[in-house]
Amino acid sequence: MKRLIPMRRRIEFRLAAALMALATVFALAAGWMSYRHHLPDARDAAVGQALEIARTMNYAVETVASGTALERFVLTVAANPRIRAIALTSADGDRVVASSRLAWQGRSADDLGTTSIGRWLSHPLSGDSETRWRPGHGEAVAISRLWITDPVSPIAETLADGRVVVVMDASELIGRARKDALINAGWLTATVLAFTLLVFLLVRRELMAPINRVYQALKAQQAGESGRAAPETGSPEIRTLAQTVNEFFKLHQRIDRYRQVFEDLPVAVARIRIGNDGLHIDANPASRERLGIDVARITDLRTLQALFVDAGQRRALTRDLREHGMVRDREVLIAPGGDAPQRWIAMAAHLAHRGGDVVIDVVAEDITAHKEAMQGLNAERDRLRDIADSIPGAVYEYRLMPDGSERFPFVSDGLRTLLGLSPEERTDDPRILWSRVLPEDMEQMRTATRQANIGPPSDWHAEFRVRTGEGIHWLFGHAVPADDPGPGQLFRGVLIDITERKQLEARLERAARHDTLTGALNRAGFEPLLERAMATARRYDRPLSLLLADLDHFKAINDRFGHEMGDRVLAHFAEVMGGRLRDSDTFVRWGGEEFIILLPETGADGAWRIAETLRQTVAESAFPTGERLTVSLGVATLRPGDTVKALIRRADAGAYRAKRAGRNRVGAPPSGIAATGTSAH
């Protein structure tokens, strides 16, 4: 801390000198004012005496007997040493009739213009008399008109309406005024000096002693005795001064603490001031110790800008400071210079304009290690993401929140491929997935989700269909609950496209239930269907019939043309029969050349007519062998108590009877309907 106030003696000396100077100025001012006060008295006395002598001359002229007597009287009066000149002029003012100097008599005013009285001889009068005060010449002048009412001599008649001029020497009166002024000033000066001395002693006791105690406290503070404060005693003003000093020292202590904190901060703090006098930087030691920046080397904007490795980062920082006045959490790469390596820093800055200067306050922290660690983590994250993206399907994290909302904290890019999403579409919202699930599969999805979250979380798995730009795809999802501190429940799982597997399963399912040659339903697929159809017919009391068709002489075709031709004949037969059936009918290859046709909602008569129509259609069709072929059919209608085997057995019996009756016919016709057809032979 620097010295705050001068020493006590210097203060006392300056106070005494100031009081003496004030007393001296006051005494001089008082003397001058006293002189100015007595000077009018001297003027009035001198002018009055001159005017009185002029009036005496007027009386003497009126009573004088001759010019000689008048001259003697004038010379007698002018013998007074305080009278400098007397002159009497005629009425026309052309000549001096009598004067205190014989050389002036008989001369005109113009001849005496250079003398002390000449200017007053021709001076115009505005009244009967005038006076003039000339302190610079030390004289008073009285000019009076001669009023001669009863002249007793010729000389009096000559001077009638003339003028008399009297010039008095006022030096004595002026000197007396000065003397009186000096005496008064002396007394007043002595009084003021005595009063000043009393004031000084009083100030010394009431002001200087308390101030000295304050000063001693300040000296103790300078010496490091931070606990000693200025005594807050004495007059209210001194107490206020002591309080102000104590507050100032407390403020100074706080400033010292702030500066110590500023210097001990583990981050770099700097103030950059840019003005007309150049660039100035005030920075704490961490700027050099932690960032390697030597502030002394930064002397202008060019060296300041050279700190930034990336000019784009510098321009962006400058632009944001100009537009917003502040930047936060900005990461930039700097090159401190010298042997210091490049460093990544996180910085915040504030820009302000003060007194025409640009002031930028900066806080910066070295994040090089953090940046390198983050780069390593990002590389590892990218590697793991690449692995996740290379896995067929999509890897994801799904979080179900306590309020029922849901989101994907993580999902690999495979979801875009699965759902056919564009690069612009989001993948973090599960609703993107749910919106593409077919409505008929949504319920099982929600059911699986509820079951996985009932009680302790359990595995979730589901197979469902989604609609994409390429059509309908099957997806398989499997997720397991994760132990996670976040809100709600987190699942980690995978989605896989199983469309090809589902298509294969569908083909296998069809192959298992359909005849590969004709495409008709086979025995394994038909029996469950027939059971359901019989149950439905009984439940709703509806008719149900069944036809069994047996291709005539098929063995001969195989023998003559071979099995390949036989297969072609069977496929053609299935095509012909299927072309004549209703949408509700079912065509079945029962075995070899035997086929079954299931006819729902059809009674015995209707079944007979359909059978006859099919027989005729086959008989009229051209087959690959180039020959006409025929078919024998049996008809069976559902009866109470029928089983699947019983119903099929009756139809088979009808076909057998048709064969025994000559083929190319419908066997066991119901009453009222004659059998038709001819033998194939």
VENCORWO-V632540 format. One record per pair of residues at least 4 apart in sequence whose C-alpha atoms are under 7 Angstrom apart, sorted by the first residue. I is the first residue (numbers start at 1). GAP is how many residues later the second one is. D is the distance in whole Angstrom. If there is no record, write none. Layout:
# VENCORWO-V632540
i={I	I}
gap={GAP	GAP}
d={D	D}
This chain:
# VENCORWO-V632540
i={1	6	6	7	8	8	9	10	11	12	13	14	15	16	16	17	18	19	19	20	21	22	23	23	23	24	25	26	27	27	27	27	28	29	30	30	31	31	31	31	31	32	33	34	34	34	35	35	35	35	38	38	39	39	39	40	41	42	42	42	42	43	43	44	45	46	46	46	46	47	47	47	47	47	48	49	50	50	50	50	50	50	50	51	51	52	53	54	54	54	54	54	54	55	56	57	58	58	58	59	60	61	61	62	62	62	62	62	63	63	64	64	64	65	65	65	66	66	66	67	67	68	69	70	71	71	72	73	74	74	74	75	75	78	78	78	78	82	82	83	83	83	84	84	84	85	85	85	85	86	86	86	86	86	87	87	87	87	87	87	87	88	88	88	88	88	88	88	89	89	89	89	89	89	89	89	90	90	90	90	90	90	90	91	91	91	91	92	93	94	94	95	95	95	95	96	96	96	96	96	97	97	98	99	99	107	108	109	109	109	109	112	113	113	114	117	119	125	125	128	128	129	129	129	130	130	130	131	131	131	132	132	132	133	133	133	134	134	134	135	138	138	138	139	139	139	139	139	140	140	140	140	141	141	141	142	142	142	143	143	143	143	144	144	144	145	145	145	145	146	146	146	146	146	147	147	148	151	151	152	153	154	155	156	170	171	172	173	174	175	176	177	178	179	180	181	182	183	184	185	186	187	188	189	190	191	192	193	194	195	196	197	198	199	200	201	202	203	203	204	204	205	206	207	208	209	210	210	210	211	212	213	213	214	214	214	214	215	216	217	217	217	217	218	219	220	220	220	221	221	221	229	230	230	231	232	232	232	233	233	234	234	235	236	237	238	239	240	241	242	243	244	245	246	247	248	249	250	251	252	253	254	255	256	257	258	259	260	261	262	263	263	265	266	267	267	267	267	268	268	268	268	268	268	269	269	269	269	269	269	270	270	270	270	270	270	270	271	271	271	271	271	271	271	272	272	272	272	272	272	273	273	273	273	273	273	273	274	274	274	274	274	274	275	275	275	278	279	279	281	283	285	286	286	287	287	287	288	288	288	290	291	292	292	293	298	298	299	300	301	302	303	307	307	307	308	308	308	308	309	309	309	310	310	311	312	313	313	314	315	316	317	318	319	320	320	321	321	321	321	325	325	326	326	326	327	327	327	328	328	328	329	329	329	330	330	330	331	331	331	331	332	332	332	333	333	333	333	334	334	334	335	335	335	336	336	343	343	344	344	344	345	345	345	345	345	346	346	346	346	347	347	347	347	348	348	348	349	349	349	349	350	350	350	351	351	351	352	352	352	353	353	353	354	354	367	368	369	370	371	372	373	374	375	376	377	378	379	380	381	382	383	384	385	385	386	387	388	388	389	389	389	392	393	393	393	393	393	393	394	394	394	394	394	394	394	394	395	395	395	395	395	396	396	396	396	396	396	396	397	397	397	397	397	397	397	397	398	398	398	398	398	398	399	399	399	399	399	399	399	400	400	400	400	400	400	400	401	401	401	401	401	402	402	406	407	407	407	408	408	408	409	410	411	411	414	415	416	416	417	418	419	420	420	421	427	430	431	432	433	436	436	437	437	437	437	437	438	438	438	438	441	441	441	442	443	444	445	445	446	447	448	448	448	448	449	449	450	452	452	452	452	453	453	457	458	458	459	459	459	460	460	460	461	461	461	462	462	462	463	463	463	464	464	464	465	465	465	465	466	466	466	467	467	467	468	473	474	474	474	475	475	475	475	475	476	476	476	476	477	477	477	478	478	478	479	479	479	479	480	480	480	481	481	481	482	482	482	484	498	499	500	501	502	503	504	505	506	507	508	509	510	511	511	513	513	513	513	514	514	514	514	514	515	515	515	515	515	517	518	518	520	520	520	521	521	521	521	521	522	522	522	522	523	523	523	525	526	526	527	528	529	530	531	531	532	533	534	535	536	537	537	537	537	538	542	543	543	543	543	543	544	544	544	544	544	544	544	545	545	545	545	545	545	545	545	545	545	546	546	546	546	546	546	546	546	547	547	547	547	547	547	547	547	548	548	548	548	548	548	548	548	548	548	549	549	549	549	549	549	549	549	550	550	550	550	550	550	550	551	551	551	551	551	552	552	552	552	553	554	554	555	556	557	557	558	558	558	561	562	563	564	565	566	567	568	569	569	569	570	571	572	572	573	574	575	576	576	577	577	578	581	584	585	585	585	585	586	586	587	587	587	588	588	588	589	589	589	590	590	590	591	602	602	603	603	604	604	605	606	607	607	608	608	609	610	611	611	611	612	612	613	614	615	615	615	615	616	617	618	618	618	619	619	619	621	622	622	622	623	623	630	630	631	631	632	632	632	632	632	632	632	633	633	633	633	633	633	634	634	634	634	634	634	634	635	635	636	636	636	638	638	642	642	643	644	645	646	647	648	649	650	651	652	653	654	654	654	655	655	655	656	657	657	657	658	658	658	658	658	659	662	663	663	664	664	664	664	665	665	665	666	669	669	669}
gap={221	4	5	4	4	204	4	4	4	4	4	4	4	4	184	4	4	4	177	4	4	4	4	169	170	4	4	4	4	158	161	162	4	4	4	155	4	150	151	153	154	4	4	4	147	150	4	142	143	146	4	139	4	135	138	4	4	4	131	132	135	4	90	4	4	4	94	122	124	4	84	93	94	95	4	4	4	90	91	92	116	117	118	4	91	4	4	4	88	90	110	111	112	4	4	4	4	88	89	4	4	9	95	86	88	89	90	94	88	89	5	6	89	4	87	88	4	87	89	4	88	4	4	4	4	27	4	4	4	25	26	4	25	5	7	8	22	86	87	84	85	86	83	84	85	15	32	81	82	13	14	79	80	81	9	11	12	13	77	78	79	8	9	10	11	75	76	77	4	6	7	8	70	73	74	75	4	5	6	7	68	69	72	68	69	70	71	70	69	14	15	11	12	13	14	8	9	10	11	12	8	9	7	5	6	4	4	4	9	12	13	6	5	6	4	4	4	4	5	16	17	14	15	16	12	13	14	10	11	12	8	9	10	6	7	8	4	5	6	4	31	32	33	28	29	30	31	32	27	28	29	30	25	26	27	23	24	25	20	21	22	23	19	20	21	16	17	18	19	14	15	16	17	18	13	14	12	5	6	4	4	4	4	4	4	4	4	4	4	4	4	4	4	4	4	4	4	4	4	4	4	4	4	4	4	4	4	4	4	4	4	4	4	4	4	4	4	4	5	4	5	4	4	4	4	4	4	24	28	4	4	4	17	4	16	17	28	4	4	4	11	12	13	4	4	4	5	8	4	5	7	17	12	16	11	7	10	11	5	6	4	5	4	4	4	4	4	4	4	4	4	4	4	4	4	4	4	4	4	4	4	4	4	4	4	4	4	4	4	22	21	22	21	20	19	96	97	98	16	18	19	95	96	97	14	15	18	93	94	95	11	12	13	14	91	92	93	10	11	12	88	89	90	91	8	9	10	87	88	89	6	7	8	84	85	86	87	4	5	6	83	84	85	4	82	83	22	20	21	14	4	4	4	5	4	5	6	4	5	6	76	75	44	48	43	5	6	4	4	4	4	4	27	28	29	6	25	26	27	24	25	26	4	23	4	4	4	19	4	4	4	4	4	4	4	7	4	5	6	30	25	26	23	24	25	21	22	23	19	20	21	17	18	19	16	17	18	13	14	15	16	12	13	14	9	10	11	12	8	9	10	6	7	8	4	6	23	25	22	23	24	19	20	21	22	23	18	19	20	21	15	16	17	18	14	15	16	11	12	13	14	10	11	12	8	9	10	6	7	8	4	5	6	4	5	4	4	4	4	4	4	4	4	4	4	4	4	4	4	4	4	4	4	4	27	4	4	7	24	23	24	25	104	21	22	25	102	103	104	17	18	19	20	21	100	101	102	16	17	98	99	100	12	14	15	16	96	97	98	11	12	13	14	93	94	95	96	9	10	11	92	93	94	7	8	9	89	90	91	92	4	5	6	7	88	89	90	4	5	86	87	88	85	86	24	21	22	23	20	21	22	19	18	16	17	4	4	4	5	4	79	49	48	49	4	5	4	4	4	4	30	31	4	5	28	29	30	4	27	28	29	4	23	24	4	4	4	4	17	4	4	4	12	13	14	4	11	4	5	6	7	8	4	5	24	22	23	20	21	22	18	19	20	16	17	18	14	15	16	12	13	14	10	11	12	7	8	9	10	6	7	8	4	5	6	4	26	23	24	25	20	21	22	23	24	19	20	21	22	17	18	19	15	16	17	12	13	14	15	11	12	13	9	10	11	8	9	10	6	4	4	4	4	4	4	4	4	4	4	4	4	4	4	5	8	9	11	12	5	6	7	8	11	4	5	6	7	74	54	53	56	67	68	69	4	5	66	67	68	4	66	67	68	4	66	67	4	4	62	4	4	4	4	4	113	4	4	4	4	4	4	5	6	7	4	59	57	58	59	60	95	55	56	57	58	59	93	94	53	54	55	57	58	59	62	91	92	93	50	51	52	53	89	90	91	105	49	50	51	86	87	88	89	104	46	47	48	49	85	86	87	103	104	107	45	46	47	82	83	84	85	106	43	44	45	81	82	83	105	42	43	79	80	81	78	79	80	111	4	4	39	4	4	4	9	4	5	8	4	4	4	4	4	4	4	4	4	54	55	4	4	4	51	4	4	4	4	42	4	37	9	4	16	12	13	14	15	11	12	9	10	11	7	8	9	5	6	7	4	5	6	4	4	5	4	34	4	33	4	4	4	28	4	27	4	4	4	22	55	4	54	4	4	4	16	49	50	4	4	11	12	13	9	10	11	7	4	5	6	4	5	34	50	32	33	23	26	27	31	32	33	34	21	22	25	32	33	34	17	18	19	20	21	32	33	16	19	11	14	15	4	9	4	5	4	4	4	4	4	4	4	4	4	4	4	4	13	14	4	11	12	4	4	10	11	4	5	7	8	9	4	17	16	17	13	14	15	16	11	12	13	9	4	5	6}
d={6	6	7	6	6	6	6	6	6	6	6	6	6	6	7	6	6	6	6	6	6	6	6	6	6	6	6	6	6	6	7	5	6	6	6	6	6	6	6	7	4	6	6	6	5	7	6	6	6	5	7	5	6	6	6	6	6	6	5	6	7	6	7	6	6	6	6	7	6	6	6	5	7	7	6	6	6	7	6	5	6	7	6	6	5	6	6	6	7	6	6	7	6	6	6	6	6	6	7	7	6	7	6	6	7	5	7	6	7	6	6	6	7	7	7	5	6	6	6	6	6	6	6	6	6	6	6	6	6	7	6	6	5	6	7	7	6	6	5	6	5	6	5	5	6	6	7	6	5	5	5	6	5	7	7	6	4	6	6	5	7	6	6	5	6	6	4	7	6	6	4	5	7	5	5	7	7	6	7	6	6	5	5	6	6	5	4	7	7	5	7	5	5	4	7	7	5	5	6	6	6	6	6	6	6	6	7	6	6	6	6	5	4	6	6	7	6	7	7	6	5	5	4	6	6	5	6	5	4	6	6	5	6	7	5	6	6	5	6	6	6	5	5	7	5	5	5	7	6	5	7	6	6	5	6	6	5	7	7	6	5	7	6	5	7	6	6	4	6	6	5	5	5	7	6	6	5	5	6	7	7	6	6	6	6	6	6	6	6	6	6	6	6	6	6	6	6	6	6	6	6	6	6	6	6	6	6	6	6	6	6	6	6	6	6	6	6	5	6	5	6	6	7	6	6	6	6	7	7	6	6	6	7	6	5	7	6	6	6	6	6	6	5	6	6	6	5	7	5	5	7	6	5	6	6	5	5	6	7	5	6	6	6	6	6	6	6	6	6	6	6	6	6	6	6	6	6	6	6	6	6	6	6	6	6	6	6	6	6	6	5	6	7	6	6	7	6	5	6	5	5	6	5	6	6	6	7	6	5	7	7	6	4	7	6	5	7	6	5	6	7	6	5	6	6	5	7	6	5	6	6	5	6	7	6	5	6	6	5	7	6	5	6	6	5	6	7	6	6	7	6	6	5	7	5	6	6	4	5	6	7	6	6	6	5	5	6	7	6	6	6	7	5	5	6	6	6	5	6	6	5	6	7	7	6	6	6	6	6	6	6	6	6	6	6	7	4	5	6	6	6	5	6	4	6	5	5	7	7	4	7	6	6	6	5	5	6	7	6	4	6	6	6	7	7	6	5	6	6	5	6	7	5	7	6	7	7	6	6	5	5	6	5	5	5	7	6	5	7	6	7	6	4	6	6	5	7	7	6	4	6	6	5	7	6	5	7	6	5	6	6	5	6	6	7	6	6	6	6	6	6	6	6	6	6	6	6	6	6	6	6	6	6	6	7	6	6	6	6	6	6	6	7	5	7	7	5	4	6	7	6	7	4	5	6	5	7	6	5	6	5	7	7	5	4	6	6	6	6	6	6	5	6	7	6	5	6	6	5	6	6	5	6	6	6	6	7	6	4	6	6	6	5	7	6	5	7	5	6	6	4	7	7	5	7	6	5	6	5	6	6	7	7	7	7	6	6	5	5	7	7	6	6	6	6	7	6	6	7	7	5	5	7	6	6	4	6	7	6	6	7	7	6	7	6	6	6	6	7	6	6	6	6	7	7	7	7	6	5	5	6	5	5	7	6	7	6	6	5	6	6	5	6	5	4	6	6	5	7	6	5	6	6	5	7	6	6	4	6	6	5	6	6	5	6	6	5	6	5	5	6	6	5	5	7	6	5	6	6	6	5	7	5	6	7	6	5	4	6	5	6	6	6	4	6	5	5	7	7	6	6	6	6	6	6	6	6	6	6	6	6	5	7	7	6	5	6	4	6	5	4	5	7	5	5	6	5	7	6	5	6	6	5	6	6	6	6	5	6	6	6	5	6	6	7	6	7	6	7	6	6	6	6	6	7	6	6	6	6	6	5	5	6	7	6	6	7	5	5	5	7	6	5	5	5	6	6	6	6	5	6	6	6	7	6	6	4	6	7	6	5	6	6	5	6	7	5	5	7	7	6	5	6	6	7	6	4	6	5	5	7	6	6	6	6	5	6	6	6	4	7	7	6	5	6	6	5	6	7	6	7	6	4	6	6	5	7	7	7	7	7	6	6	6	6	5	5	5	6	6	6	6	6	6	6	6	6	6	6	6	6	6	7	6	6	6	7	7	7	7	7	6	7	7	6	5	7	6	5	6	5	7	5	5	6	6	4	6	5	5	6	7	6	6	6	7	6	6	6	6	6	7	6	7	6	6	6	7	7	6	7	6	6	6	6	7	7	6	6	7	6	7	6	6	5	7	6	7	6	6	7	5	7	7	5	6	6	6	5	5	5	6	7	5	7	6	5	6	5	6	7	4	4	6	5	5	6	6	6	5	6	7	6	6	6	6	6	6	7	6	6	6	6	6	6	6	5	5	6	7	5	6	6	5	7	6	5	6	6	4	4	5	5	6	6	6	6	6	6	5	7	7	6	7	6}
